[in-house]
Amino acid sequence: MLVATSLVMLMTPGLAFFYGGLACKRNILGIMMQSFVSLGITTILWFIVGYSLCFSGGAGGIIGNLDKMFLNGVTITSAFSANGAIPEIVFISYQMMFAIITPALITGAFVNRVTFKAYLIFLVLWQVLVYYPFVHMVWGGGLLANIGVLDYAGGIVVHATAGFAALASVFYVGSRKDRASKPNSLPLVAIGTALLWFGWYGFNAGSELNVDTITPLAFLNTDISASFAAITWLTIAWVKQGKPKFVELLTGSVAGLATITPAAGYVSMPVAALFGIAAGFVCYYCVHIKNKLGWDDALDVWGVHGMGGVLGTVLLGIFASTAINPNGADGLLYGGGSFFMIQLIVVVAASLYAFVFTYIMLIAINYITPVKVSDDEEHQGLDMSIHGEMAYDIHLI
């Protein structure tokens, strides 16, 4: 579990490289810092109230209580009560890494448009008011767990909420002045993708919280879905654009990773391949539709993560089987019509809540400090205008 925890931690720097490579050269450090700063801010928040609000008290409710503020009562011998197989401090560390990367996912949507002060406020409020309630309701024995919702590693809790929050932020801050800017470094995107893919094994296989027959299944399903999605996305883009582009292959793999996340430990390996193919088609065309509609989600957070999480959650409602995992459920194909409807309704409701609440929250933050950067700051680039640093010596570019 400590290895899995380390892998999930590595995903946040991986995300920083992924986004940093996709951003234009004037905004590399700004977008990377938004990921890295979450390592610090979220850890502090998790220590003070995060873990307690997610995993203490509030059985059957929407959010936990404050009994474990500052990790009160947690000792080196405390066992994680849900399975007793791992120390509680290991579980705290593992779940903290999920909390770190989830809000960082959102940042790719509003690259080059949000002030750092506003982002820091957003980072705190979004976790407390969006992420923590869904963690508690789904994974902390709360309301949604009690009605039978399944989310193996974060299709609802992480990807759907972050993806639709990203879309709301795009609607609030509007489009970039220079939408034609190109990625500054595809090798950097490749490094980020490699770290994300590698870290995702800890994200999904680690979510079993044990070493049993489901652990390697979740591991292999993760790779199968990512691979099928990468090749499906690449093929579609190749046919449409006439050239096999590297960035399309990389983006497709991330879509496959996001889509299998809610189902990695609940479906068979052939079904994981179907998840990947579906992710390649659906997420690709969601990005295409987004572009047609003019939504300036700069790094395709909604199409890849948001719709990937929604798609995977709905497909789980169809293909889940207790023959694969007795601790899961039977999906629509196996007579589980009610389970399918629960999955569908909850993922739609979670996405809608994340969208609406994020939009309202940005309005509120704007009363405290400006959310959107000035035109001059955007033109200069946030690396220099806000952070006073540059990723590269300009004379070398």
C-alpha positions, 0 to 999 in steps of 0.5 A, a space after each residue: 500500500 505504501 508503494 501504491 501510495 507513492 505511485 499515486 503521489 507521482 501522478 501529480 507531478 506527472 499531471 504537471 508535466 502533462 499539462 506543462 507540455 500542452 501549455 504554450 511556452 509563456 504559461 508552463 510554470 504557472 500550470 505546473 505550479 498549480 499542480 505542485 502547490 496542491 501537494 502542499 496545500 492539500 496535505 495541510 488541509 487533509 491533516 487538519 480536517 480533510 481526513 476527518 470530514 471524509 472518513 469519520 462519523 456521519 454514517 449514512 450522511 453527506 459528510 463526516 464529523 470533526 472527531 479526527 481533526 489534526 488526526 486526533 486518535 490516530 496512532 501507529 498501531 491503529 488499524 483501518 477499520 473497514 478491513 483491518 488489513 492495513 494501518 490507518 496511517 497508511 490509508 490516510 496517506 493513500 487517500 490523501 494522494 487522491 485528494 491532492 490530484 483531484 483539484 489539480 485535474 481541473 486546472 488544465 481547463 482554465 490555463 492562462 486565465 486564473 490568478 494564483 490567489 484565486 486558485 489557492 482559495 478555489 483549491 481549499 473551498 472546492 475540496 471542502 465543499 465538493 470533493 470531501 462530501 463525495 468521498 464520504 458519501 461513496 467511500 466513507 460509508 455515507 449516503 451513496 454507499 448505503 444505496 449501493 453506488 459503486 466507484 472502485 477508484 474514482 469515476 464519480 468521486 474524482 473524474 466526473 466531479 473534476 471534469 464538470 467543475 472544469 467545464 464550469 470554470 471555462 464558462 465562468 472565465 471565458 476563452 483565451 485571447 490566443 486560442 491558437 497557441 500550440 503545445 510547447 513540448 510534446 516530449 514533456 507531454 509524453 513524460 507526463 503521460 508515462 508518469 500518469 500511466 505508471 501511477 495509475 496502477 497504484 490508483 486502481 490496483 491500490 484501491 483494493 486495499 489488500 493483496 488478493 485476486 482482485 488486485 492484479 485484475 484491477 492492475 491489468 484492466 487499467 493497462 488494457 483499457 488505456 492501450 485500447 483507448 490509445 489506439 482507438 483514439 489514434 486511429 480515429 484522429 489519423 483517419 480524420 487528420 491524415 497523420 498519426 499524431 503523437 499527442 492524439 495517442 497520448 491523450 487517448 491513453 489518459 481517456 482510457 485510464 479515466 474510463 476504467 477507473 470506476 470499474 477496474 476491480 469489478 469487470 473482466 479483462 475483455 470488458 476492460 478492452 470494451 471500456 477502452 474502445 468506448 473511451 477512445 470513441 466517446 471521449 474523442 468525439 466529446 472533445 470534438 463537440 467541445 471544439 465545435 461549440 467553442 468551449 475553451 477547455 484548453 487541455 480537454 479536461 471535460 472531454 477526457 476526465 469528466 466524460 471518461 468518468 461518466 462513461 466508465 460509471 455508466 458502463 460499470 452499471 451495465 457490465 459489473 458482475 459478482 462472478 468477477 468480484 463478489 463484493 461488487 454488484 450485477 449490472 444491467 446485463 446480469 439482471 441488475 437494472 436497479 443498480 444500473 439506474 443508481 449508477 446513472 442517476 448518481 453520476 449525472 447528479 454528481 456532475 451537475 452538482 460539481 458544475 453548478 457549485 463550482 460556478 457559484 463558488 467562482 462568483 463568490 471568490 471573485 468578491 474576495 480577489 479577482 479570479 480572471 487575470 487582466 488582458 495584459 497579464 494574459 498577453 504577457 503570460 502568467 509565468 512572468 506576470 504572476 510568478 516572475 519566472 520563465 521555464 526557458 531562456 527566451 534566447 534559446 527559443 
